[in-house]
Amino acid sequence: MSVHPSIQAVTERIAARSAQSRREYLDLVEAQRQQSVHRTALSCGNLAHGFAACSSSEKAMLSGSTALNLGIVTSYNDMLSAHQPYGSYPEIIKSTARSVGATAQVAGGVPAMCDGVTQGQPGMDLSLFSRDVIAMSTAIALSHNMFDAAVYLGVCDKIVPGLLIGALSFGHLPAVFVPAGPMTSGLSNDEKARIRQLSSEGKVDRQQLLDAEAKSYHAPGTCTFYGTANSNQMLMEIMGLHIPGSSFVNANTPLRDALTREATRRALSLTASGKNFTPIGHIIDERAIVNSIVGLLATGGSTNHTMHIVAIAQAAGLNVTWEDMSDLSEVVPLLTRVYPNGSADVNHFHAAGGMGFLIRELIDGGFLHEDVKTIWGTGLKSYAVEAKLVGDELVFEPTPAASRNPKVLAPVSEAFAPNGGLKLLAGNIGKSVIKVSAVKPENRVVEAPVRVFHAQEELQKAFKDGELERDVIAVVRFQGPRSIGMPELHKLTPVLGVLQDRGFKVALLTDGRMSGASGKVPAAIHITPEASDGGAISRIRDGDLIKLDANEGTLTFLGDDDEFNSRVPATHDLRPQHYGTGRELFARCRSLVSSADQGASILGRS
């Protein structure tokens, strides 16, 4: 099946605008390979430090030039459910490496914070910046030049993008990403959302709310809704960086361990010492990036990736824009209904046919580049499989011909919507993105007077005081990356959802983020230029009439343009709430960060 003309056109224009930067990146990858950025280039003193803690047999292997050494970059901590399973992975990886005559070492750890824990807390302001700290930590881990390949242990929001950006800085090394898997299903997402809305109305107490939340997030593994963490896993598989079929196998299961062992063997098979040398810098090209966007759109994935994919592409010498994403969204069909775009969770998605079914349908429909390099070989069709254990043997079986649950996972011929889940909004207020896959058609156009807030707490208070019982577009500004780090405003979802359920026309307009859990309320997010840069959002006043039209892709101030443009931009006294050196880190990041449409990155490319 040939690639859809619009998919091909976007891919070609990314390649054209990125020609020089991509060439420079690939030249760097080749230079790294030729210069033996490897332990054979180390002095005896360097090397002795590198294997001082190893066993005598490992020292003997590492002293030579033929034995392979695998680096492990891990985001393990035992506070986060998604990353707690990684505690046992290094030993699984090391024992598997020994079984094929290789060694493995934990190269380094990266910080892993949880947006679920920090929602509405000062720590959330550091969340987006943590991605680039993780990227730098990954590069530091690999900088010892001890490794022939690396495996990356990470799941959640900023962690996987950070690991990938860091891995691309060592683009001459093969890289395999190893998921930990979701927790088993708990309290249904619909029931969780219902309890949250009741709590926002004061109809359930704290203990009832905590009980519901604890039944939702109840075990080791990733949260089961389709937010940024699970969007990450989809992206790694559709870009060919996972073992096929491995994204959504539950944590702490025999199949999960078998896939981790296979990931180890695969990483070691891709090194420059063998016949299948496949460095990550060659895998992540414009076709892989377009495939990642297509997967995001077809699944109604996290809006956070409108920034992460831009930053990941930049790390590989590629220039991707929101316009590229919006144009792809016009033709990519929506094939999944997973919360917040439906009532199912990722376990239901996986059971219905999961990534294998999704990839096959998108390839057959002409929406994916099939002729890409992956860790599994050339061609993405090899990912149209399900991973299973037959006895003790890991096998890969063809994905089912039909979805096992068409209400959760649909074929292209019966897509839930003809367009993808994300859309670019543009107008005299600036550019923003909106996730429309969970918004009902009747709620996609909102024309209403504005109420301006400078903090999400102000909006919550106005709601509790009964000041928002009307059609309203809530403007929450000074939330961008250069203001307070662009925290997620996910706690506004229940409040705005209540107003919508009461029959009001409601929308959110912000230079902040909502998150992968963006839901049924239309939200124009990531507005750029942001308020701290004097963007048009800083000139909006209470009572202004604004129209958000997600169908037409417009966001418009309805009034006298000359009067609007002559207004003095509002200012806001920004006082970071972080503690100790966290405050200093925040201040430095805020002064360096690029705009949201440029990836909100503190890492520039030379």
Salt bridges, closest charged atoms under 4 A:
GLU30 OE2 - ARG33 NH2 2.55
GLU91 OE2 - ARG98 NH2 2.98
ASP115 OD2 - LYS158 NZ 2.47
ASP125 OD2 - HIS578 NE2 3.92
ASP132 OD1 - ARG131 NE 2.92
ASP148 OD1 - HIS38 NE2 2.62
ASP148 OD2 - ARG39 NH1 3.11
ASP157 OD2 - LYS158 NZ 3.79
GLU191 OE2 - ARG194 NH2 2.72
GLU201 OE2 - LYS203 NZ 3.55
GLU201 OE2 - ARG502 NH2 2.96
GLU213 OE2 - ARG196 NE 2.71
GLU262 OE1 - ARG265 NH2 3.03
ASP285 OD2 - ARG287 NH2 2.70
GLU323 OE2 - LYS431 NZ 3.41
ASP324 OD1 - ARG13 NE 2.78
ASP324 OD2 - ARG17 NH1 2.72
ASP327 OD2 - ARG13 NH2 2.67
GLU330 OE2 - LYS423 NZ 2.76
ASP345 OD1 - HIS348 ND1 3.18
GLU361 OE2 - ARG360 NH2 3.11
ASP371 OD2 - ARG287 NH1 3.61
GLU386 OE1 - LYS388 NZ 3.87
GLU386 OE2 - ARG404 NH1 2.80
GLU397 OE1 - LYS388 NZ 3.08
ASP465 OD2 - LYS461 NZ 2.75
GLU467 OE1 - ARG451 NH2 2.98
GLU469 OE2 - ARG502 NH1 2.53
GLU488 OE2 - ARG513 NH1 3.30
ASP501 OD1 - LYS520 NZ 2.99
ASP533 OD2 - ARG482 NH1 2.59
ASP544 OD2 - ARG567 NH1 2.64
GLU563 OE2 - ARG541 NH1 3.90
GLU563 OE2 - ARG567 NE 3.04
ASP573 OD2 - ARG575 NE 2.69
ASP597 OD2 - LYS431 NZ 3.33
